[in-house]
């Protein structure tokens, strides 16, 4: 490419005075350039040269030193020019990620480009570069989702706390705030971060304990885990606040509690088919009463 050769020639000081002046002008205008959308490299380069030849609206003058610059200074400026041009043109072809998200009280089942299937729980999202899926098979998760992965190359789910990787399996990932729970339903799942790497077999469940910053691995009941996909939620000695968070997420409500919840834990079940019944199942066994006012629920 002619422009690439110009940069290389400048690095070796084999350019004419006119060419050097042109490069000086390019650098002077870089701060004003904006990355064009959906343009080819040739079109983008034409934009660069066009801006150089434009007269500034405020009659700005570009000053070119009369004396020839030293080799060190020329190389330094040319390097900046090369880096700018690489970044300027390279950004033209960067694909935008596809984002699939759910609102409160809604789930979404989506087929990925390789026919793997992801079911996304309420108030959750995934993002991925679909154009590069065949090469990467990787996505980012915020919230909770269940994955049914087609066999093939490595499949990676990135979260704030760890990466979850498989070749072909089914598993559930819960990642909210500082909590991470990975449940393996079939095959093997690798979970890793900067400090740990573990491999989970079918029936293994990893739980990140934020207070102690450790990973705990237990067996889990597959009949009572990830059943949110069919609107059923099971809890075993779960802090009541986490149960309330799930009620709010699944019914799109706000629960106002006038008591201290720190020492209250819940073991039981609720279904998202009926709000009144769900509230009774959670709060009545604890001796608490509820009152529904629109999308607000008062608990005392």
N, C-alpha and C positions, 0 to 999 in steps of 0.2 A: 504494500500500500504506500502511495506517495508520501502520505503524512508520517508514516512510521519511519521511512527512510530519512525524512527531514529531521526528525528527532535524533536518529542515530548519527547523522552527519553533524548535527550541532554538538553532540557529545564529543566528537573528534575534531571539532572546529574546522570542518570542511564545508562550511556554508558561506554564501555570499553575504555582503552587508545587507542587501534587501531581505534575504531570507531570515537573517538574524533579527532584523527589525520587525518582520512579520510575527516571529515567535514571541518577541517582546510584547507585541500587541495582543496576541492570544492570551498571554498570562494576565495582562492588564484587564481583560474582559471576563476572565473566568468567574469572578465574583458575581457577575450580572447574569450568568447563564442559568437557565432552569432546565431540568431534565425533561425532554419532550416525551409524551406518551405515545406508545405504539408506532414508533418510527424506526426505519432501518438505519444501520450505521452510516450509510452514505448520505441519507437525508439529515441525520444528526450532525455529521461533519459539515454539510452545507450550511446548516444553521449556525455552526460555530464561525465559519468564514464570513457568513452574511452579517453576523453581529459585529465582527471585527471591522468590516467595511462601512458599517452604519455610522452616521454622524450622531454623536451623543446629543440628547435633547437639551442638556444643560451646557453644551459647547465644551465638554471636558476635553482637554488635550492630553495626548499620550506622549510622554517624553522618552526618547531613546538616547542613552548616553553617547556622547561623541567619541569617547575613547573606547577601544576594544576591551571588553571585560577579560579578567584573568581566566585561565582554564578552570580553576576550582570553582569560581562563581558561575561560569557558564554551565558546568556539569551539574551543579546544584540546582540551578533554575530549570535546566532541561529535564532533570529528574522529576521535579514538581510537575512540569508540563506533561510528561509521560504518564505519571500517576493520575493526574486529573483526567486526561483523555481516556485512559483505561477505565476509570470509574464512570466517566460521563457516558461512554458507549456501552460499557458492561451492564449498566442498570437498565438499558432499553429492553433486554431480553429476560429480565427477572420476572417469573410468573407470580401472580398474586395467590396467596393461599385461599383455599375454599374453607369456609367456616359453616359448620352445622351446629345449631344451638337450640335449646328448648327453654320455654318459659315456665313459670310456676304452674304446677298441676298438669303438665304435659310431658309425654315421652315421644321419642322419635326412633324409628328403625330405618337404617340407611345401608344400602349396598355400596361397598367400596369398589374401586376400579378392578380389583382382582376377584370380585364376587365374595370376598369376606363380608360379613355382616356385623354391624355395630348397632346396638340398641342404647340410646342415650337417655338417662334418667332426667327428671325435672331439674331445671335450673343448672344445666350442664352444657358443655360444648366441646367439639373437637375441631381441629384445624389441620389441613394437609395440603401439600402441593400435588394436585391430581396429575399434572402433566409429567411429573417425575416419579409417579407411584411405582411403575414397573422396576425402577432402579433402587428405590429406597424403602418402600413399604413402611413408612414411618408417619406418625401423626402426634399431635399434642392434645392432651385431655385436661379439662378443668371440670371437676365435678365427679360424676359416676357414669360408667358405661359397661356394658357386657359385650364381649367380643367373641365371634365365631370365625376363626381364621382358616382360610384355605391353605392347604399345604403348599410350600414353596420356599422362597428365600426368607431371610430373617424379617420378622414383623415386629416393629417397636412402637410402644406407647410411651411417650415422654410426659412426666408430671413434674410438679415443682420439687418433689422429694426424691424421685428415683425414675429410672427407665425400666420398663417391663418389656421383655423380648421373648418371642416364641417362633417356632417354625410352622406349626399347624396345631391348633388346640382351641379350647374355649375357656374363658376366664372372665372374672369381674374385677374391675378396678374402681375403688372409691378413693378420691383425692380431693379433700376440701380442707382449706386452712392448713393446719399442721398435721392433719390426720391422713394416713395412707393405709388402705386395706386391699390386699390382692388375694383373690380366691380362685384356685385352679380347679376347673371342672373336668378337664380332659387333657392328656398330653403332659408336657412339662413347660414351666414358665421360669425365666430367669429375671431376677430383680436386682438392680445394682445402682449404687451411687458412688460418690467419691471415697466412701469408707467401707462399704460392704458389698458383697455379691453372694446371692443365695439362689439355689435352684429348687423350685417347688414342684412336687409330684401331684398327681390327681388327689384331691381331697385335702391338700395343704392350704393353709391360709396364713398369710403374713400380715401382721399388724404393727405399724410404727407407733411407739409410745413416746409422744413428744416430751413429757416431763423427764424421762430417763434417757431419751435419745437412743433407744434400742429397738431392734426388730425382734418381734416375738412370733414364733411359728407354732400353730396349733392345727388340729384336724377340725373340720367343720361339717355341719349337716347340709348336704346339697339340697335337701327338700325345703330348707328354711333360709337359704342364702340366695341373694339376687332374685328373689321372688317379686321384687318391685316391678318386674316386667309384666306380671299379671295382676298388679295392684295389691299385693299382699306384703306386709312388713312384719318381720319377727325380731324380737329383742331378747337378749339374755343378760340380765344384770347390767343394763345399759343406763348411763346417767340420764336422768329424766330430761335434762336440757336438750340432749341429742334427739330424744324421741320427739320433743316439742319442735325442734328444728325440722324434723322430717314431716311432721303434721303440717307445719306452715308451708313447706315446699310442695307437698302433694295436694293440698286443698286451697292454696293461694289465700291464706288467712294470716292474721296477726294475733298471736296469743299473748295476752297480758297476764302475768303471774304476780300475785301480791305476797308470795311466801318465799322463803329461802329454799333453793333447790339443790344446794351443794351436796347434801347427804342423802339425796333421794335417787333411787335406782329402780328401773322398770324391767320386768320380765313378762313378756306377753306378746300380743299380736293386735294389729288393726288392719282394716281394709279401706282402700280409698273410695269405695263405692258409696259410703254413707258417712257424712261428717258427724252427725249426732251420735251414731253408734260408735264411731272411732273415738270420739271424746270420752264416751262412757267407758269403753274398754280400757283406756289409758288412765283416766283420773279417778273414777269411782273406786277401784281397788285401793287407792291411796287415801281415801277419805276426803277427796277434794270435789268441789262442785264447779260446774261450768255454766256460763251464760253467753249465748250467741247474740251479737248485735251487728247485723250486716256481715262484713268480713272481719269483724273483731270478735275475739273470744276472751272473756274474762274468767280467770281461774282463781279460786280462793279456798 
